[in-house]
Amino acid sequence: MERKVGIIGAGISGLLACKYTLSKGYTPVVFESRSSIGGVWTKTLETTKLQTPKPIFQFSDFPWPSSVVEDFPSHSQVLDYLQSYVHHFGLLRHIKFNSKVLSIAYEGPPEEEMQAWELWGGAGEPFGSKGKWNLTVNDTHNLSTEVIHSMEYAAMDFERAAEFIKGKRTTVVGFQKHALDIAMECSTANGGEHPCRVLYKTEHWTVTDYQPWGVPLAYLYLNRFSELLIHKPGEGFLLSLLATILSPVRWGFSKFVESYIKRKLSLEKFGMVPKHSFLNEISSCLISTLPEGFYDRVEEGSILLKKAPKFGFCKEGIVVDGESTPLETDLVILATGFKGDEKLKDIFVSPTFRDYIIGSPTASLPLYRECIHPRIPQLAVIGFSESVSNLYTSEMRCRWVAELLDGKFKLPSIKEMEKDAERWDKYMKQYSGEYYRRSCIGSVHIWYNDQLCKDMGWNPKRKKGFIPELFQPYGPMDYCPS
């Protein structure tokens, strides 16, 4: 019997889900609201580049072509890479373009029966005999997509975007990668005549390269030794004791990187030294690559930095809380991101499932292995939880889901999965602080992959020899299909 797997979105996670479910003999159907693959990479700024080093942003079975020599490829190179992946594995015929999923509804047993289940889906199987998902899909071929915040600017073609900001007093709200790129484009267009003002809530650690004081950052945060310094979800007594004993080393690594960034970017001069540690930054997946020459623009006056935890709009532009004089502005570009949890919640028809997926507002999303909700059957969420390299993370999750579909392992009971999710929530709050809802696994990526490997029956140790296993950085190519 043909078993279909519905996949929402043809971004990186959707393409990976399509490839790995197809490899197990299932029939994937990918619903993409736009007319092309690539997700966020289809609507970017002209200056956008990959902010993750190329070696950890690649498919394990499809490396970057030798023609791409840059460490941080451009947006067009990333799109070409994704399109090559699609054509190489024959995924295009499984994608329905201009098909926006408006809602999903589970057709199955009554809620009272489902609430009494002890196993996921009732029997612990990915394909339950008692129910199925119905998707409501809209043909968007003749619709204009409503885009909010900075995405409206990114949706413009390059020529129109340049014309749009030309000669305008522009304020960009936010201090993540998109905000910084937009500010650079505005300052290029208008110079000191109409400086681009950047309003930010909190200072953040940004990097210009991944070699602090000549040491590759991967040797400080992307190997097993670095994770011995962190208290991990589900660790035993000895690992917990070791993380406590090694806490001075953890502090030292963070200060080592911070000192380099402060020195190279002259952060004290600009009043931009963050109050939190670099470890907190990377554990929250908030680390951004700073555009080249950003602080040079600040020094020359074509970019103005303004801390504004709260602000409002007025006739003249923007009013910052505590100040009486408005900031005169012709254009405001909100580069503050969007609430992914709300977007995920709104796709469900069932109020019960909406409550389940969103969980408690004081906890991270309750997903087992960061992709399965214990009480929502026959559904996996791939791209919500973040890491330093989301392609790397999504591929591992898709391989795990594909093995689950193939019957290589079974999920534990609902209660056991919920307890595991609680352990991860505790970790998120300890290391990500106020950003725990982002569900970032940035500083325990290997530990997380170990759990997936053990579930799938793989050897989690991927290096040859004790020293390489402990100190060499881990990346996608360590998990190449054998």
QUITA-V796611 format. One record per residue. N is the residue number from 1. PSI is psi in whole degrees, 0 to 359 (NA if undefined). Layout:
<<N/PSI> <N/PSI>>
This chain:
<<1/133> <2/132> <3/115> <4/144> <5/115> <6/130> <7/126> <8/113> <9/136> <10/38> <11/195> <12/313> <13/318> <14/319> <15/319> <16/317> <17/319> <18/312> <19/314> <20/328> <21/324> <22/322> <23/340> <24/8> <25/8> <26/170> <27/96> <28/143> <29/114> <30/122> <31/114> <32/124> <33/337> <34/186> <35/10> <36/163> <37/166> <38/345> <39/232> <40/340> <41/350> <42/343> <43/92> <44/174> <45/160> <46/329> <47/1> <48/132> <49/164> <50/134> <51/1> <52/135> <53/138> <54/319> <55/333> <56/8> <57/73> <58/157> <59/141> <60/333> <61/15> <62/80> <63/165> <64/144> <65/153> <66/341> <67/341> <68/103> <69/346> <70/146> <71/329> <72/86> <73/155> <74/167> <75/324> <76/325> <77/322> <78/314> <79/318> <80/320> <81/315> <82/318> <83/323> <84/321> <85/315> <86/314> <87/323> <88/320> <89/8> <90/43> <91/341> <92/321> <93/349> <94/3> <95/128> <96/106> <97/163> <98/37> <99/98> <100/125> <101/116> <102/323> <103/162> <104/138> <105/133> <106/126> <107/108> <108/210> <109/161> <110/158> <111/326> <112/319> <113/319> <114/325> <115/341> <116/355> <117/142> <118/337> <119/153> <120/125> <121/8> <122/315> <123/0> <124/11> <125/145> <126/321> <127/97> <128/144> <129/350> <130/349> <131/172> <132/164> <133/134> <134/128> <135/132> <136/117> <137/137> <138/135> <139/114> <140/12> <141/324> <142/18> <143/149> <144/128> <145/131> <146/121> <147/136> <148/166> <149/219> <150/342> <151/334> <152/320> <153/318> <154/334> <155/343> <156/152> <157/164> <158/319> <159/317> <160/321> <161/317> <162/321> <163/325> <164/321> <165/349> <166/127> <167/12> <168/144> <169/107> <170/138> <171/126> <172/128> <173/120> <174/164> <175/27> <176/183> <177/313> <178/318> <179/317> <180/319> <181/317> <182/318> <183/321> <184/319> <185/320> <186/320> <187/327> <188/320> <189/324> <190/346> <191/212> <192/348> <193/316> <194/81> <195/147> <196/124> <197/133> <198/115> <199/130> <200/153> <201/318> <202/142> <203/145> <204/151> <205/122> <206/153> <207/148> <208/338> <209/174> <210/37> <211/65> <212/124> <213/31> <214/359> <215/123> <216/130> <217/330> <218/330> <219/346> <220/334> <221/355> <222/30> <223/174> <224/325> <225/318> <226/328> <227/344> <228/341> <229/353> <230/139> <231/120> <232/152> <233/128> <234/11> <235/157> <236/184> <237/316> <238/317> <239/323> <240/317> <241/318> <242/318> <243/324> <244/315> <245/322> <246/8> <247/326> <248/326> <249/318> <250/314> <251/318> <252/318> <253/314> <254/315> <255/327> <256/313> <257/317> <258/319> <259/323> <260/314> <261/316> <262/319> <263/312> <264/323> <265/359> <266/49> <267/324> <268/323> <269/323> <270/3> <271/35> <272/26> <273/119> <274/154> <275/340> <276/168> <277/164> <278/326> <279/318> <280/323> <281/312> <282/332> <283/346> <284/0> <285/39> <286/358> <287/132> <288/151> <289/122> <290/132> <291/143> <292/129> <293/14> <294/309> <295/342> <296/321> <297/323> <298/316> <299/322> <300/346> <301/6> <302/348> <303/129> <304/129> <305/135> <306/118> <307/127> <308/85> <309/327> <310/145> <311/166> <312/172> <313/148> <314/179> <315/321> <316/340> <317/259> <318/141> <319/122> <320/135> <321/133> <322/357> <323/142> <324/335> <325/123> <326/155> <327/110> <328/124> <329/136> <330/331> <331/133> <332/126> <333/115> <334/108> <335/52> <336/10> <337/197> <338/163> <339/99> <340/328> <341/323> <342/320> <343/320> <344/317> <345/316> <346/345> <347/343> <348/139> <349/317> <350/124> <351/326> <352/313> <353/328> <354/316> <355/320> <356/309> <357/326> <358/332> <359/201> <360/140> <361/348> <362/18> <363/159> <364/165> <365/130> <366/70> <367/127> <368/131> <369/24> <370/21> <371/347> <372/123> <373/124> <374/332> <375/8> <376/108> <377/152> <378/37> <379/136> <380/141> <381/117> <382/312> <383/17> <384/302> <385/143> <386/166> <387/186> <388/328> <389/103> <390/332> <391/312> <392/312> <393/314> <394/323> <395/317> <396/320> <397/319> <398/323> <399/321> <400/314> <401/320> <402/320> <403/325> <404/314> <405/327> <406/359> <407/17> <408/339> <409/164> <410/152> <411/151> <412/181> <413/163> <414/316> <415/321> <416/320> <417/321> <418/322> <419/321> <420/318> <421/324> <422/322> <423/320> <424/326> <425/319> <426/318> <427/314> <428/316> <429/326> <430/320> <431/337> <432/348> <433/230> <434/347> <435/22> <436/334> <437/347> <438/345> <439/53> <440/134> <441/23> <442/322> <443/1> <444/37> <445/319> <446/317> <447/317> <448/314> <449/326> <450/319> <451/316> <452/316> <453/316> <454/319> <455/318> <456/356> <457/20> <458/157> <459/118> <460/338> <461/113> <462/355> <463/166> <464/108> <465/152> <466/313> <467/310> <468/321> <469/325> <470/323> <471/339> <472/140> <473/147> <474/148> <475/183> <476/322> <477/345> <478/344> <479/27> <480/139> <481/132> <482/NA>>
